[in-house]
Amino acid sequence: MQEHEKIFENFLKIKDLKLTKPRKIILNTVFATHEHFSVDELYDQIRKKHKDVSRATIYRTIPLLVESDLIKQSLRCLAKDHYEHTYGHDRHFHLICEKCGKIIEVESKKAENILNKLAKIHNFDIKEYNVGAKGICKNCRKKI
């Protein structure tokens, strides 16, 4: 059993829930995906191999994965919530193209240092941050 499966299974036990086969499929598909994803994209990917996993099961499982700190809702792009798995990944921020929806991840050490300095000035303890900038990517600018 992989580490993220153990973490999720322990989280579910605390909630008096089980790591069912559909939940395990959803979890492992999320962790095999190294890109941001919407529920619809995840559903399409899962349905290619597992016809028995419903969209409703995915919608019920996503909040559990968020609550377990294995994934987070990282941004809203083109009117859809997008998620990413965060367990085992460094913090980063996002550059989001408003035209095509492309998401570019940017290492965030400098931004994190600035946020920490601001937090210290205001005697604030940051638990989590979500930084994104919207604009137009290089490819879409060429089309204008």
DACOR-V331975 format. One record per residue. N is the residue number from 1. RES is the residue in three letters. SS is DSSP state (H for helix, E for strand, L for the rest). Layout:
BEGIN
[[N/RES/SS] [N/RES/SS]]
END
This chain:
BEGIN
[[1/MET/L] [2/GLN/L] [3/GLU/H] [4/HIS/H] [5/GLU/H] [6/LYS/H] [7/ILE/H] [8/PHE/H] [9/GLU/H] [10/ASN/H] [11/PHE/H] [12/LEU/H] [13/LYS/H] [14/ILE/H] [15/LYS/L] [16/ASP/L] [17/LEU/L] [18/LYS/L] [19/LEU/L] [20/THR/L] [21/LYS/H] [22/PRO/H] [23/ARG/H] [24/LYS/H] [25/ILE/H] [26/ILE/H] [27/LEU/H] [28/ASN/H] [29/THR/H] [30/VAL/H] [31/PHE/H] [32/ALA/H] [33/THR/L] [34/HIS/L] [35/GLU/L] [36/HIS/L] [37/PHE/E] [38/SER/L] [39/VAL/H] [40/ASP/H] [41/GLU/H] [42/LEU/H] [43/TYR/H] [44/ASP/H] [45/GLN/H] [46/ILE/H] [47/ARG/H] [48/LYS/L] [49/LYS/L] [50/HIS/L] [51/LYS/L] [52/ASP/L] [53/VAL/L] [54/SER/L] [55/ARG/H] [56/ALA/H] [57/THR/H] [58/ILE/H] [59/TYR/H] [60/ARG/H] [61/THR/H] [62/ILE/H] [63/PRO/H] [64/LEU/H] [65/LEU/H] [66/VAL/H] [67/GLU/H] [68/SER/L] [69/ASP/L] [70/LEU/L] [71/ILE/E] [72/LYS/E] [73/GLN/E] [74/SER/E] [75/LEU/E] [76/ARG/E] [77/CYS/E] [78/LEU/L] [79/ALA/L] [80/LYS/E] [81/ASP/E] [82/HIS/E] [83/TYR/E] [84/GLU/E] [85/HIS/E] [86/THR/L] [87/TYR/L] [88/GLY/L] [89/HIS/L] [90/ASP/L] [91/ARG/L] [92/HIS/E] [93/PHE/E] [94/HIS/E] [95/LEU/E] [96/ILE/E] [97/CYS/E] [98/GLU/L] [99/LYS/L] [100/CYS/L] [101/GLY/L] [102/LYS/L] [103/ILE/E] [104/ILE/E] [105/GLU/E] [106/VAL/E] [107/GLU/E] [108/SER/L] [109/LYS/H] [110/LYS/H] [111/ALA/H] [112/GLU/H] [113/ASN/H] [114/ILE/H] [115/LEU/H] [116/ASN/H] [117/LYS/H] [118/LEU/H] [119/ALA/H] [120/LYS/H] [121/ILE/H] [122/HIS/L] [123/ASN/L] [124/PHE/L] [125/ASP/L] [126/ILE/L] [127/LYS/L] [128/GLU/L] [129/TYR/L] [130/ASN/L] [131/VAL/L] [132/GLY/E] [133/ALA/E] [134/LYS/E] [135/GLY/E] [136/ILE/L] [137/CYS/L] [138/LYS/H] [139/ASN/H] [140/CYS/H] [141/ARG/H] [142/LYS/H] [143/LYS/H] [144/ILE/L]]
END
